[in-house]
Amino acid sequence: MSVAPPLSVRVGGKADLPAVLALYGQPDFNGDNVLTIEEAGAKLERLGLYPDYGLYVAEQDDMVVGTFCLMAVDNLARRGTPFAVVENVVVASDRQGEGIGRLMLQAAFRLAQEKGCYKAILASSLHNSRAHAFYDSLGFERHGVSFRLSLPEKAA
């Protein structure tokens, strides 16, 4: 019986963008609605200006197999205790069910704790019941009601 190589989670960078964009381009995530490498590089540079934003990648055998973003948000309530927002959680379609997502989110929880966050939140599409079951299994609690308003695109 072969043992799977270790999975590592690290901060992603510009060199990881082709792999990250490929993950975002999977049909069950964004499909073909992804940035170009140049656009993504410019956005990543801008995101680097945020005080506590990070793009993270999960790597196995020198291959990016998953990604997520984490942002610790400063807060005026709760005596200034920050909270974490986890976003864009995606695992390669052919690697789902191997525990990669679980390890990525455990890493996200550790990072949020290290940043002093009192909670981690994420949103998931209403129709994605498989993801909902996964988040339930990690101890997320369905809390409140989320509202969304799609804004018209800014005129060019």
C-alpha positions as protocol buffer text, in pm:
chain_id: "A"
residue {
  index: 1
  type: MET
  ca { x: 0 y: 0 z: 0 }
}
residue {
  index: 2
  type: SER
  ca { x: 146 y: 336 z: -101 }
}
residue {
  index: 3
  type: VAL
  ca { x: 144 y: 634 z: 132 }
}
residue {
  index: 4
  type: ALA
  ca { x: 28 y: 966 z: -9 }
}
residue {
  index: 5
  type: PRO
  ca { x: 297 y: 1234 z: -11 }
}
residue {
  index: 6
  type: PRO
  ca { x: 251 y: 1506 z: 252 }
}
residue {
  index: 7
  type: LEU
  ca { x: 31 y: 1802 z: 178 }
}
residue {
  index: 8
  type: SER
  ca { x: 163 y: 2148 z: 261 }
}
residue {
  index: 9
  type: VAL
  ca { x: -24 y: 2477 z: 279 }
}
residue {
  index: 10
  type: ARG
  ca { x: 172 y: 2792 z: 210 }
}
residue {
  index: 11
  type: VAL
  ca { x: 125 y: 3153 z: 105 }
}
residue {
  index: 12
  type: GLY
  ca { x: 71 y: 3169 z: -268 }
}
residue {
  index: 13
  type: GLY
  ca { x: 236 y: 3417 z: -498 }
}
residue {
  index: 14
  type: LYS
  ca { x: 253 y: 3535 z: -856 }
}
residue {
  index: 15
  type: ALA
  ca { x: 421 y: 3213 z: -970 }
}
residue {
  index: 16
  type: ASP
  ca { x: 117 y: 3019 z: -844 }
}
residue {
  index: 17
  type: LEU
  ca { x: -137 y: 3218 z: -1044 }
}
residue {
  index: 18
  type: PRO
  ca { x: -158 y: 2980 z: -1344 }
}
residue {
  index: 19
  type: ALA
  ca { x: -245 y: 2690 z: -1112 }
}
residue {
  index: 20
  type: VAL
  ca { x: -483 y: 2899 z: -899 }
}
residue {
  index: 21
  type: LEU
  ca { x: -664 y: 3032 z: -1207 }
}
residue {
  index: 22
  type: ALA
  ca { x: -694 y: 2676 z: -1341 }
}
residue {
  index: 23
  type: LEU
  ca { x: -862 y: 2576 z: -1013 }
}
residue {
  index: 24
  type: TYR
  ca { x: -1095 y: 2877 z: -1035 }
}
residue {
  index: 25
  type: GLY
  ca { x: -1176 y: 2780 z: -1394 }
}
residue {
  index: 26
  type: GLN
  ca { x: -1315 y: 2439 z: -1301 }
}
residue {
  index: 27
  type: PRO
  ca { x: -1678 y: 2398 z: -1414 }
}
residue {
  index: 28
  type: ASP
  ca { x: -1803 y: 2356 z: -1057 }
}
residue {
  index: 29
  type: PHE
  ca { x: -1635 y: 2679 z: -943 }
}
residue {
  index: 30
  type: ASN
  ca { x: -1615 y: 2974 z: -1187 }
}
residue {
  index: 31
  type: GLY
  ca { x: -1604 y: 2793 z: -1520 }
}
residue {
  index: 32
  type: ASP
  ca { x: -1456 y: 3016 z: -1787 }
}
residue {
  index: 33
  type: ASN
  ca { x: -1520 y: 3333 z: -1583 }
}
residue {
  index: 34
  type: VAL
  ca { x: -1159 y: 3387 z: -1469 }
}
residue {
  index: 35
  type: LEU
  ca { x: -902 y: 3662 z: -1494 }
}
residue {
  index: 36
  type: THR
  ca { x: -609 y: 3654 z: -1734 }
}
residue {
  index: 37
  type: ILE
  ca { x: -266 y: 3599 z: -1580 }
}
residue {
  index: 38
  type: GLU
  ca { x: -189 y: 3970 z: -1628 }
}
residue {
  index: 39
  type: GLU
  ca { x: -514 y: 4080 z: -1462 }
}
residue {
  index: 40
  type: ALA
  ca { x: -464 y: 3834 z: -1176 }
}
residue {
  index: 41
  type: GLY
  ca { x: -107 y: 3955 z: -1123 }
}
residue {
  index: 42
  type: ALA
  ca { x: -227 y: 4315 z: -1095 }
}
residue {
  index: 43
  type: LYS
  ca { x: -505 y: 4215 z: -852 }
}
residue {
  index: 44
  type: LEU
  ca { x: -265 y: 4009 z: -640 }
}
residue {
  index: 45
  type: GLU
  ca { x: -31 y: 4306 z: -619 }
}
residue {
  index: 46
  type: ARG
  ca { x: -319 y: 4527 z: -503 }
}
residue {
  index: 47
  type: LEU
  ca { x: -435 y: 4264 z: -252 }
}
residue {
  index: 48
  type: GLY
  ca { x: -83 y: 4266 z: -112 }
}
residue {
  index: 49
  type: LEU
  ca { x: -157 y: 4619 z: 12 }
}
residue {
  index: 50
  type: TYR
  ca { x: -435 y: 4491 z: 237 }
}
residue {
  index: 51
  type: PRO
  ca { x: -308 y: 4458 z: 594 }
}
residue {
  index: 52
  type: ASP
  ca { x: -409 y: 4096 z: 652 }
}
residue {
  index: 53
  type: TYR
  ca { x: -508 y: 3932 z: 323 }
}
residue {
  index: 54
  type: GLY
  ca { x: -349 y: 3613 z: 199 }
}
residue {
  index: 55
  type: LEU
  ca { x: -376 y: 3380 z: -98 }
}
residue {
  index: 56
  type: TYR
  ca { x: -287 y: 3028 z: 16 }
}
residue {
  index: 57
  type: VAL
  ca { x: -217 y: 2717 z: -187 }
}
residue {
  index: 58
  type: ALA
  ca { x: -218 y: 2351 z: -92 }
}
residue {
  index: 59
  type: GLU
  ca { x: 65 y: 2164 z: -256 }
}
residue {
  index: 60
  type: GLN
  ca { x: 139 y: 1796 z: -295 }
}
residue {
  index: 61
  type: ASP
  ca { x: 425 y: 1655 z: -502 }
}
residue {
  index: 62
  type: ASP
  ca { x: 516 y: 2013 z: -608 }
}
residue {
  index: 63
  type: MET
  ca { x: 169 y: 2053 z: -760 }
}
residue {
  index: 64
  type: VAL
  ca { x: -97 y: 2300 z: -644 }
}
residue {
  index: 65
  type: VAL
  ca { x: -406 y: 2091 z: -564 }
}
residue {
  index: 66
  type: GLY
  ca { x: -616 y: 2348 z: -377 }
}
residue {
  index: 67
  type: THR
  ca { x: -640 y: 2709 z: -273 }
}
residue {
  index: 68
  type: PHE
  ca { x: -820 y: 2948 z: -41 }
}
residue {
  index: 69
  type: CYS
  ca { x: -801 y: 3310 z: 62 }
}
residue {
  index: 70
  type: LEU
  ca { x: -805 y: 3435 z: 419 }
}
residue {
  index: 71
  type: MET
  ca { x: -850 y: 3786 z: 544 }
}
residue {
  index: 72
  type: ALA
  ca { x: -839 y: 3897 z: 906 }
}
residue {
  index: 73
  type: VAL
  ca { x: -1073 y: 4193 z: 936 }
}
residue {
  index: 74
  type: ASP
  ca { x: -1022 y: 4461 z: 1199 }
}
residue {
  index: 75
  type: ASN
  ca { x: -1326 y: 4529 z: 1411 }
}
residue {
  index: 76
  type: LEU
  ca { x: -1466 y: 4808 z: 1624 }
}
residue {
  index: 77
  type: ALA
  ca { x: -1710 y: 4576 z: 1802 }
}
residue {
  index: 78
  type: ARG
  ca { x: -1609 y: 4296 z: 2042 }
}
residue {
  index: 79
  type: ARG
  ca { x: -1347 y: 4524 z: 2195 }
}
residue {
  index: 80
  type: GLY
  ca { x: -1162 y: 4534 z: 1864 }
}
residue {
  index: 81
  type: THR
  ca { x: -1125 y: 4158 z: 1822 }
}
residue {
  index: 82
  type: PRO
  ca { x: -1080 y: 4076 z: 1452 }
}
residue {
  index: 83
  type: PHE
  ca { x: -1269 y: 3811 z: 1257 }
}
residue {
  index: 84
  type: ALA
  ca { x: -1158 y: 3602 z: 961 }
}
residue {
  index: 85
  type: VAL
  ca { x: -1322 y: 3569 z: 622 }
}
residue {
  index: 86
  type: VAL
  ca { x: -1237 y: 3255 z: 427 }
}
residue {
  index: 87
  type: GLU
  ca { x: -1309 y: 3280 z: 56 }
}
residue {
  index: 88
  type: ASN
  ca { x: -1250 y: 3100 z: -273 }
}
residue {
  index: 89
  type: VAL
  ca { x: -1202 y: 2754 z: -123 }
}
residue {
  index: 90
  type: VAL
  ca { x: -1141 y: 2516 z: -413 }
}
residue {
  index: 91
  type: VAL
  ca { x: -977 y: 2176 z: -458 }
}
residue {
  index: 92
  type: ALA
  ca { x: -885 y: 2020 z: -792 }
}
residue {
  index: 93
  type: SER
  ca { x: -1190 y: 1827 z: -914 }
}
residue {
  index: 94
  type: ASP
  ca { x: -994 y: 1504 z: -954 }
}
residue {
  index: 95
  type: ARG
  ca { x: -858 y: 1532 z: -598 }
}
residue {
  index: 96
  type: GLN
  ca { x: -1181 y: 1604 z: -411 }
}
residue {
  index: 97
  type: GLY
  ca { x: -1264 y: 1359 z: -135 }
}
residue {
  index: 98
  type: GLU
  ca { x: -898 y: 1304 z: -39 }
}
residue {
  index: 99
  type: GLY
  ca { x: -901 y: 1533 z: 267 }
}
residue {
  index: 100
  type: ILE
  ca { x: -728 y: 1826 z: 96 }
}
residue {
  index: 101
  type: GLY
  ca { x: -1011 y: 2070 z: 170 }
}
residue {
  index: 102
  type: ARG
  ca { x: -1019 y: 1961 z: 534 }
}
residue {
  index: 103
  type: LEU
  ca { x: -644 y: 2019 z: 573 }
}
residue {
  index: 104
  type: MET
  ca { x: -666 y: 2356 z: 398 }
}
residue {
  index: 105
  type: LEU
  ca { x: -943 y: 2479 z: 625 }
}
residue {
  index: 106
  type: GLN
  ca { x: -768 y: 2348 z: 936 }
}
residue {
  index: 107
  type: ALA
  ca { x: -470 y: 2558 z: 825 }
}
residue {
  index: 108
  type: ALA
  ca { x: -704 y: 2855 z: 774 }
}
residue {
  index: 109
  type: PHE
  ca { x: -842 y: 2811 z: 1128 }
}
residue {
  index: 110
  type: ARG
  ca { x: -489 y: 2805 z: 1272 }
}
residue {
  index: 111
  type: LEU
  ca { x: -395 y: 3118 z: 1078 }
}
residue {
  index: 112
  type: ALA
  ca { x: -711 y: 3295 z: 1198 }
}
residue {
  index: 113
  type: GLN
  ca { x: -634 y: 3199 z: 1559 }
}
residue {
  index: 114
  type: GLU
  ca { x: -275 y: 3323 z: 1523 }
}
residue {
  index: 115
  type: LYS
  ca { x: -415 y: 3656 z: 1402 }
}
residue {
  index: 116
  type: GLY
  ca { x: -636 y: 3675 z: 1713 }
}
residue {
  index: 117
  type: CYS
  ca { x: -967 y: 3626 z: 1530 }
}
residue {
  index: 118
  type: TYR
  ca { x: -1268 y: 3525 z: 1736 }
}
residue {
  index: 119
  type: LYS
  ca { x: -1451 y: 3361 z: 1445 }
}
residue {
  index: 120
  type: ALA
  ca { x: -1407 y: 3248 z: 1088 }
}
residue {
  index: 121
  type: ILE
  ca { x: -1687 y: 3296 z: 838 }
}
residue {
  index: 122
  type: LEU
  ca { x: -1743 y: 3185 z: 482 }
}
residue {
  index: 123
  type: ALA
  ca { x: -2026 y: 3184 z: 234 }
}
residue {
  index: 124
  type: SER
  ca { x: -2136 y: 2910 z: 0 }
}
residue {
  index: 125
  type: SER
  ca { x: -2382 y: 2905 z: -288 }
}
residue {
  index: 126
  type: LEU
  ca { x: -2729 y: 2786 z: -195 }
}
residue {
  index: 127
  type: HIS
  ca { x: -2721 y: 2502 z: -449 }
}
residue {
  index: 128
  type: ASN
  ca { x: -2387 y: 2357 z: -335 }
}
residue {
  index: 129
  type: SER
  ca { x: -2517 y: 2096 z: -90 }
}
residue {
  index: 130
  type: ARG
  ca { x: -2198 y: 1887 z: -115 }
}
residue {
  index: 131
  type: ALA
  ca { x: -1993 y: 2184 z: 10 }
}
residue {
  index: 132
  type: HIS
  ca { x: -2250 y: 2251 z: 283 }
}
residue {
  index: 133
  type: ALA
  ca { x: -2214 y: 1896 z: 415 }
}
residue {
  index: 134
  type: PHE
  ca { x: -1835 y: 1940 z: 408 }
}
residue {
  index: 135
  type: TYR
  ca { x: -1851 y: 2268 z: 605 }
}
residue {
  index: 136
  type: ASP
  ca { x: -2093 y: 2109 z: 852 }
}
residue {
  index: 137
  type: SER
  ca { x: -1841 y: 1825 z: 906 }
}
residue {
  index: 138
  type: LEU
  ca { x: -1574 y: 2084 z: 995 }
}
residue {
  index: 139
  type: GLY
  ca { x: -1788 y: 2230 z: 1271 }
}
residue {
  index: 140
  type: PHE
  ca { x: -1921 y: 2536 z: 1090 }
}
residue {
  index: 141
  type: GLU
  ca { x: -2264 y: 2628 z: 1215 }
}
residue {
  index: 142
  type: ARG
  ca { x: -2531 y: 2761 z: 984 }
}
residue {
  index: 143
  type: HIS
  ca { x: -2592 y: 3101 z: 1130 }
}
residue {
  index: 144
  type: GLY
  ca { x: -2818 y: 3382 z: 1030 }
}
residue {
  index: 145
  type: VAL
  ca { x: -2929 y: 3470 z: 683 }
}
residue {
  index: 146
  type: SER
  ca { x: -2700 y: 3595 z: 411 }
}
residue {
  index: 147
  type: PHE
  ca { x: -2821 y: 3858 z: 165 }
}
residue {
  index: 148
  type: ARG
  ca { x: -2671 y: 3947 z: -169 }
}
residue {
  index: 149
  type: LEU
  ca { x: -2732 y: 4235 z: -404 }
}
residue {
  index: 150
  type: SER
  ca { x: -2572 y: 4212 z: -746 }
}
residue {
  index: 151
  type: LEU
  ca { x: -2458 y: 4558 z: -848 }
}
residue {
  index: 152
  type: PRO
  ca { x: -2450 y: 4678 z: -1208 }
}
residue {
  index: 153
  type: GLU
  ca { x: -2106 y: 4682 z: -1364 }
}
residue {
  index: 154
  type: LYS
  ca { x: -1918 y: 5008 z: -1347 }
}
residue {
  index: 155
  type: ALA
  ca { x: -1923 y: 5198 z: -1676 }
}
residue {
  index: 156
  type: ALA
  ca { x: -1591 y: 5173 z: -1859 }
}
